[in-house]
Amino acid sequence: MANTQGPQGNYDPAGSTQMFRAFVDEAPQGRQQQAAAPSGPRIGLIIGVVVALVVVAGVAWLALK
């Protein structure tokens, strides 16, 4: 077992502080890749929502007619 210490000097037997710091250090790289992704899926989602709303409005209009 590693004798790692937390920020206040508390004993951390699992070493979770080191694992958390490694995760935080790697997180910005993932965000940059995600932000650089094309907006194609977002446009598809918007079109899907609009089509779904049109279908629901059509069904409601037919039901109330």
Backbone torsions as a table, in degrees:
resi	resn	phi	psi	omega
1	MET	NA	143.5	179.4
2	ALA	-86.1	142.7	176.6
3	ASN	-95.1	72.5	180.0
4	THR	-90.0	152.4	-179.7
5	GLN	-123.3	143.9	178.3
6	GLY	-74.6	-177.0	-178.6
7	PRO	-60.4	-31.8	-179.9
8	GLN	-94.1	7.6	-179.9
9	GLY	87.6	9.0	177.9
10	ASN	-75.3	143.5	-179.3
11	TYR	-68.6	130.6	-179.1
12	ASP	-120.9	89.2	-173.1
13	PRO	-63.6	-29.4	-177.5
14	ALA	-86.1	-13.8	-177.1
15	GLY	71.0	24.9	-175.8
16	SER	-66.8	-25.6	177.9
17	THR	-64.8	-42.4	178.4
18	GLN	-66.0	-40.5	178.8
19	MET	-64.5	-40.2	178.6
20	PHE	-64.2	-44.0	179.2
21	ARG	-63.5	-38.2	177.3
22	ALA	-64.1	-39.6	178.2
23	PHE	-64.5	-44.1	-179.2
24	VAL	-65.3	-38.7	179.8
25	ASP	-66.4	-31.8	-179.1
26	GLU	-85.4	-21.1	-173.4
27	ALA	-60.3	-42.3	-177.9
28	PRO	-61.1	-32.3	178.9
29	GLN	-63.9	-41.7	178.7
30	GLY	-65.6	-36.7	179.5
31	ARG	-67.4	-37.6	179.8
32	GLN	-65.8	-42.0	179.0
33	GLN	-65.9	-39.0	-179.2
34	GLN	-68.6	-38.8	-179.7
35	ALA	-69.2	-27.5	-178.3
36	ALA	-84.0	-4.0	-179.1
37	ALA	-65.9	146.9	179.3
38	PRO	-66.1	156.8	-176.2
39	SER	-88.1	14.5	-179.4
40	GLY	-57.0	-50.6	179.4
41	PRO	-61.5	-33.3	179.8
42	ARG	-66.6	-41.7	179.6
43	ILE	-65.0	-41.1	177.6
44	GLY	-61.4	-39.5	178.9
45	LEU	-65.6	-42.3	179.4
46	ILE	-63.3	-44.9	179.0
47	ILE	-62.1	-41.2	178.2
48	GLY	-61.3	-41.7	179.3
49	VAL	-65.8	-42.2	179.4
50	VAL	-63.0	-44.3	178.9
51	VAL	-62.5	-42.3	179.0
52	ALA	-61.9	-41.5	178.5
53	LEU	-64.7	-38.6	178.0
54	VAL	-64.4	-41.8	179.2
55	VAL	-64.7	-44.7	179.8
56	VAL	-63.9	-41.9	178.4
57	ALA	-63.8	-39.7	177.8
58	GLY	-63.8	-43.0	178.9
59	VAL	-65.4	-42.2	179.1
60	ALA	-64.9	-39.2	179.7
61	TRP	-64.6	-42.0	178.7
62	LEU	-67.3	-36.1	-178.6
63	ALA	-70.1	-32.4	-177.9
64	LEU	-90.9	-7.2	-176.6
65	LYS	-73.2	NA	NA
